[in-house]
Amino acid sequence: MNKNILSIHILLFIITIIFIYIYIDSYTENIDSESEGEYENNLDSIQSSKEERDQTVFGSGFDMVSCEQVTEKDIYELCTRIMKNNPDEFEIIMMANKFNQHIGPNNIYGAKMALYAKKLLNGTNNEISVLSEAGTKPLISCLNDGIMIAIGATFGRGLIENDPLQSKLAATFFYKNKSVRLEVKSENLEFTQKYIADSLKKHQSMNNDYFKDVRDMGLYVWEHFPQDDLFIITYPENENYCDFNDDSIYVYINRLHNFFHTEPTDEKILAFIEQDECVYNGSIIKDDFTLTILSIWKSNDETILFEHIIGEEIL
């Protein structure tokens, strides 16, 4: 009798397990079908949204149309005050901040500088080339981030050169046959540098409190330093930029280096030198390993050497 009762209990247990399995399996199928339907609905909405949007060749996929898109409280408040005055600048500085990974005065200086240079040159994005004097050492070098984002003068496009020997909030912009050099005014630079130096002294390290101060100064520069009253402006074509000095030689060597990317013949190299405003009387010396280009600096007849290892890739 006890064996029969035990057998019945075992049978009931097995039946219960089977029913639970059937229930779970059917529930899972319903979830899968609902998820598949939801996924298909999402695809439909994506397809329809694509049809509603315009398409451009160079668009980034991001456009600021409203301050409601801003997620940070301090930037939202700033947006409500100033975006209407210059929406293009506001959006570009937003992207420069994202690219630079934090908000600070120097990348904002760079964005404002490039936008104003474009205006002075009547230039076009992705066509203005730049010689930056910001160098490679933070915090000054953050200027380069703002410049690149503002006008598309990126290293990837080959439109920006950075002089590693310099560390200034300055750059020269070239468009067609025109150029303009912009440098942050000393009073603006001293104001921001003193504030940041005092913050570093106060906090003793680049901690979160320090970067909060850097952010506050960036927001201040963004709002209170307009483009047209921020820079010392000079026009190199009206100056003797072929004076014999390290900067002028560096710029010439870069011109020659960039020309090499076209894989020129010897004749074209010599023609390039004769057409340059700073040098003349070019000559070429070759051996089995090296190609050496000699040119004479016009102002003092000093010889300039440019060497290239034959067969080496030009970077």
N, C-alpha and C positions, 0 to 999 in steps of 0.2 A: 504493500500500500504506500509506504513511504517512498519507494522507488517511483511509483506512478506520479505521486505529487511532485517529486523532484523533476521528473521528465516534463510535466506540464509547465512548471516554472521556467525551465530551460527553454521550452517551446515559445512561451509568452515573451521571454526576454529576446529571443531571436526575432520574433514578429515585430516587437517594438523597435529594435535596431533597424529592421528593413524599412518600417514606416518613416523613421527619422531620416534615413538616407534618401528615401524618395522625396520627402519634403524639402530637404536641403538642396537636392539636385534641381527640383522644379523652381525653387526660389532663386538659385544662381542663374538659371536660364532666363528668368524674368529680368534680373539685374542686367545681364549681358545684353538682352534685347533692348532694354531701356537705354543703356549706355550707348549702344550702337545707334539707336534712334536719335539720342542727344548729339552724338558725334556728327551724324548726317545733317542734323539741323544746324550745328555749328558750321559745317562745311558750306551749307546753303547760305548762311548769313555772311560768311567770309567771301563767297563768290559774289553775292549781291553787293557787299560793301566795296569790293574791287570795282564793280561796274559804276558805283556812284562817285569814285574818286578820280581826280585827274592824274595824268601820268606825265612826268617830265624826264629829261635826259639826265640832269644833274641833281635832282632833288634828293635830300637826305632822308626823307620819310618823316621828318619832324618839322612842324610849323607851330609857332606860338600864336594862337588866335584869341586867347583869353587868359587873364590872370588866374582863372579857376583851374587851369592846368598845373599851376605851381603847387608843389607839395610842402615846401618849407615855409614856416610862418614868417620869418623875417624877410625872405625874398618876396613872398606874397604881398606883404605890406608895402615893400619897395615898389613892386609891380603896380599896385593900385595908384601910387603917386607919380610914377615917371614913365611907364610903358607908353602912354599915349603921346608923349613928347617925341620919342624916337623908337618905334616898335622894332625896327630892323636891328638897331644897336642892342636893344634889350635881349632879343632872341639870340643874337650872336654871342653876347657875354654869357648867357645861360649855357650855350654849348661849350664855350671856352672853359667855364667853371667845371663842367662835366668832364671835359678832356683832361683838365689839369688835376682833377680829383679833389680839389678843395678851392675855396674862394679866398683870394688874396689880391693885393693891389697890383702886382706886377703883370699877371696875365690879363687883368682888366686894362692896364695901361697899354699892353700889346694890342688888344682888340680895338681900343679907341684909336691908337696910333695908325693901325693898318686901314681902318675905315676912313680916317681923315686923309691919309695919303692917297687912297683911291679917289676921294673927292677932289683933291688938289690936282691929281693927274688926269682926272676924267677917265679913269681906268675901268677895267672889267675884271671881275673875279676869275681866278684860274689863269690869268694872263700877266699879272704883275709879278715881277721877280724882286727879291729882297736880299740885301746884304745886312745881316743883323750884327750889331755890336754887343749883344747881350752875353756872348760867351756860353760856357757850359756849366757854370757854377750857380746852383740855387743860392739865393732866391732871385737874383737878377735874371737868370736864364729862363725863368717862367714867362718873361716877355715874349719869347719865341712861340709859346703855346697859343697865346692870344693872337699873335700875328698870323700864324698858319690857319687857325680856325676862321678868322674874320674874312680873309680874301682868297682862301684856297691855295696859298703859297706854301705848299707842304714840301717836305723832303721827298715824299713819294713822287710828286710831280716834277721834282728837280728845280723848283722855283725859289728856294731859299738857301742861302749860304750863311754860315755862322762863323764869325771870326773868333777862334778860341783864345786869341791873345787879348781880347777886350772883355770888359765887364761893365757895360754902360746900358742904360735904358734908352737906346738909340738904334735907328736903322735907316738905311737908304733904300728907297723904292724906285724901281725902274719900269717904265711902261712906254713901249715904242721908242721914240727918240727923246723922251723926257725922264727926268729923275728928280726926286726930292728927298731930303734927309730930315727926319724928325727926331728930336730928343726931348725927353720929359724935362720941363723947366725945373731949375734947381730948387725953387721954393716949394714946389709940389713934392719933389723927391726928398728933400730934407724933412718935410712934414711927416711923410709916411715912414721914412727910415727911423726917425727919432721915436715915433710911437711904437714901432715894432722892436727897436732896441731896448726901450724902456720896459716893454712887456717881457722880453727875454730875461732882462736883469731881475725883474720882479718874480718871475716864475722859476728861474734858474734852470729851465730845460724846455725843450719843445714838446711840452705836454698838452693836454686838451685845453687847459686854460689859456696857454699861449696861442694855440690855433684859433681859439674863440676870439681873441684880440685881433689876430690876423684877418679873420673873417669880417669882424666889425669894420676894420680899416678898409678892406676890399669893398664892402657895401657902401662906405662913405665915399670912396673914390668913384664908384659906379654912379652914385647919385649926384655928387656935388662938383665933380671936375669935368666940365664939358669939353668936347674935342677941340673947339676953336679957341680955347684959352689955356691949353695944357702943354703945348709943345713949342720948342725953339725950332723954327723952320728955315732951312737953307736950301738953295738949289745948286747942286754940284756943277751943273753945266755952266754956271756963271762964275765958278771958281777954278783955280788951277789945281785940279785934283790929280795932276800928274807930277806934283812935287815929289822929290825922291825921299820917300820915307817907308817905314815898314808896312803901314796900312795900304799905301798905293801899290807897292810891290805885291803884297798879298792879293789885292783885287786883280791885278794884271795876271798873276800866275793862275788864279782861279778862272779868269776868262780863257786863258790858253788851255787849261786842263779841261774845261767844259767843251772847248772846240775839238779836243781830241776824241770825244765821244762820237764824232761824225766820221771817224777813220779817214782823215784827210790825206791826200797825197803830199809829197814834199813841196810841190808847186803851190798848193793851196795853203800850206803852213806859212810859206814865205809871203804869200799875198796877204794872209791874215795879219802878219806882223807889220807889213807896210801900211795897212789900213788902220792900225791901232793908233790912238792919239798920243800914247805915252812912249812908244818905242819905235825903232826903225832899224834898217840894215840887218835883217835877220839872216842867219846861216844855220846849216845843219851838219852835224858830225855824227857819223855812224861807225860802229864796230860790230863785232859778232853778237854782242849782248846788249848794247846801249845805244839809244838815239838821244843825242844832246842838241837842244835848240838854243842858239845864242841870239840875243837881241840887245840893242844899245838904247839905254834910257836917254830920251831926247834932251832933258834939262841939264845933264852933266856928263853924258857919254860914258856912264858906268855900264859894264856888261852884266846882263841878267842871264842866268843859266836855268834851263828847264830840262831835266833828265827823265827819260822813260825807258824802263827795261823792256826790251823787245820780246813780244810774246806774252807779256804780263797783262792781265785784264785791267782795264781802266775803270776805277771805282768812282 
